[in-house]
Amino acid sequence: MKRTILLLAVGATALACSKNGSGGTKLRTDTDSVAYVLGFNIGLNLQRMDSTLNAEAVCEGIRDVFRGTTKFSAADAETCYLRFQNHTLPEKARAYEEQFLLDIAKSNRAYARTASGVTYTVDEVGDQERLPNSDRDTVLLRYVIRTADGHEVYSSYERGDTLRSSVGQLQRGVRESLKLIGKGGRINAWLPAATAYGAEGNAELGIGPNATLYYEMELIDVIKYSARRR
């Protein structure tokens, strides 16, 4: 944690914050330039973490360190930072996501929502006699995953793959979506992070933490668990 706070301090200092916020610090030496580059990179990371951060408050914290007049002890600073990371940021992300999905449903009447917030539209209902009702049922599925900004992170069509999986092994939002259609059905669904890859994300797919995802799914086949047991 001390290392994290130190990095934040270096970044804020190198952002060339002046006392009046004018950003007028001169880069007179190579050391100044390197400090600015460090600040530039760390500043981008801080902005990605939360673009609403008060830059002047960050600068004030750095100046107080050099003055020896900090408003927090190291222990209090750690507690404050961890509370922000573990509570405030996730709550902000959830509130933004909820409004985002509500706006989608309001702007297009073709979309409906499940209790968990999965926001979907059914392109083709499929065979209602072949619904994957049980988590023990097996499905054959083709799908595309996109991030909220439209970036495609996975396409089974491009890979020439058909996923075969028990329903219970799929992400919660995918399970909910597939249970709305039968064999041959197609559904497009926005999955809240909590019903997709959650706070961990998926590094292999390039999906960040708390990512809202858009799925296009085609249910190729449903193999009922009850039928396999006969």
N, C-alpha and C positions, 0 to 999 in steps of 0.2 A: 504494500500500500504506500509506503514511504517513497518507493521508486515511482509509483504512479503520480503522486502529488508533485514530486520533483519534475517529472516530464511535463506536467501541466504548467508548472511554474516557468520552465524553460520556454515552452511554447508561447505562453502569454507574454513573457518578456521580449521574445524575439519578434512578436507581432508589431513591434515598434509603437507601443502605446505611449502616447505622451500624456501629461497630466491633464490636459484639456481635451484629450481624445482626438486631436487633429492628425495624429499619425505622422508627425514631422521629424522623426528621428533620422539623422543623416548616417549613411553607411560609409564611414570614412576609411575603414581598414578591412582587410580580408576577414578578420575575426568578426567584424560587424556584419559582413555579408553572409558568412557561415551561420551566424546567429539568426539572421533574417530567414535564411533558407530552412533552418530547423523550425523556426516559428511558422513559416509558411506551411510546411508539411503537417506539423502538429495542429495548426489552426484548422486545416482542412478536416483532420480527424475529429476535432472538437465540434466542428460544424455538422459533420455527419452524425455525431452522437446526439446533438440537440442544437438545431439552428437558432433556437430562441435564447441561448445563453447570453447573459449580459456581459459583453466584452469588457466594459469599464469595470465591472465588479471583479473580473478575472485580473485585470491590470492592477486594481487596487490591492488585491491580495498579494501580488508580487512586490509591489512597492512597500507594503507593510512588513514583509519578510526582511527587506533590506533596512527598513527603519527599526526593526525589532519591536513592532507594535501590532502583532497579529491579533485578530479578533477571536481566533480559535486556538486551542492547544492541538498538538498533533493527534491526540486520541479523539478529540471532538471533531477534528477535520475528517478523520477516517470514518467516524460514525455518520457524519453528514453525507459524505461521498457515497458510502455504501447504501444509505437510505435512498439517495437519489437514483443510483444504478438499479437497485433491486425493487424499488417501489414506484418512485415518481415516473421514471422513463417508461416502464411497462404500462402504467396506468394511462399515460399520454398516448402511447401507441394503441392501446385498446380503444380509447375514446375516439381517436382519429379513424381507426378501422371501422368502428361501429357507424360513424357518420358517413363514411365512404360507402359502406354497403347499403345503408338506408337511402342514400342519394341514388344509387343504382336502381333499387327497387321502386323508388318514387318516379324516376325518370322514364322507366320502361315497364309497362304493366304486364309484360310477358314474364317478368321475374317474380318469383315467390320466395319465401324464406322459411327455413326450418327453425325449430326452437333454439338450436345452437348458433344460428346466424348464417348458416350456409344459404347463399342467395343464388337461385338457380332458374333456368328455363329449360324446358323439355323440348327438344327438336323432334324426337320421334319416340312414341311411348313404348313400342316393342310388344312382344308377346306377353300378355298379362297372366298367362298360365305358367310362365317360366320366370317368375320373380325371385331374386336372391333374398329371401326373407330371413334366412338363418345365417349366423356368422360361420356356420360349418359348411355352408354351400360353397362350391368352387365356381369361380368366374373366369372367363377368358375376356381380356380387356385390352383395347387400344386407346391411347390417350395422348394428349398434349398438355404440358404445363407451361403457363406463362406467369410472370410476375405482374404486379399491379401496373407497371409502366409499359407493359406489352412485350417485354423481353422473353423470348422462348428459351426455357431451360431444359426441356426434354420433349422429345416426340418419338413415340414408338413407331409411328408411320415412317419417319426418316430412317430409323434404325432397322426397320423391317421386323420388329418384334411384336409378339402378342403376349401380354402378361397373363400367366396362369397363377391364381392365388386363391386361397380360402378367403372369404369375405372378412373374417375376423382379423386377418393379417394386414389389412389395408388401413390407411389413415381414416380417422373417424369421419371426416367430411366426405371422403370417397365412398365409404360404406353407406352413409346416409343417402348420397346421391344415387348410387346404384340400386338401392332398395325402392327407388321411385320409378324405375323403368324395368322392362322385361327384356328377354333375349331379343337382340336386334335393335334395341332402343339407343337413343343418343341424348345426351344431356350436357349442358354447359353450366358450370357452377363456380361461383366465387367462394373460396374456402377461407374463413377466418383462420388466423395463425394457430389458434388453440385446437382447431380440427384438422390441421395439416402437419407442418413440421415444428410448430411451437417455438419456444425460446431458443432451442438448440439450432434450428435451421438444418440445412444439409449441405455441408461443404463440398461434397462430391458433385452435387448438382449445381452448386453456386447459389443456393438459396440461403439468404441471410436470416438471422434471428427475427422472430415475430413477423414473418412475411405473410401478407395476404396473397393468396395464389388463385389463378384462374385455370380451371381444368375444362378441357373438351374431352368427353368420354364416349366411347362406343362399346356397348356390351355385346360382345360377339356370341357368347354362349353362357349358359348357366347349368351347372351339374348339381342337382339337388342331393344333399347329404342323405336324405331319406331313401332316395332311389339307389344310392351306392350300397346301402346296408342290406338291401333285399338279396 
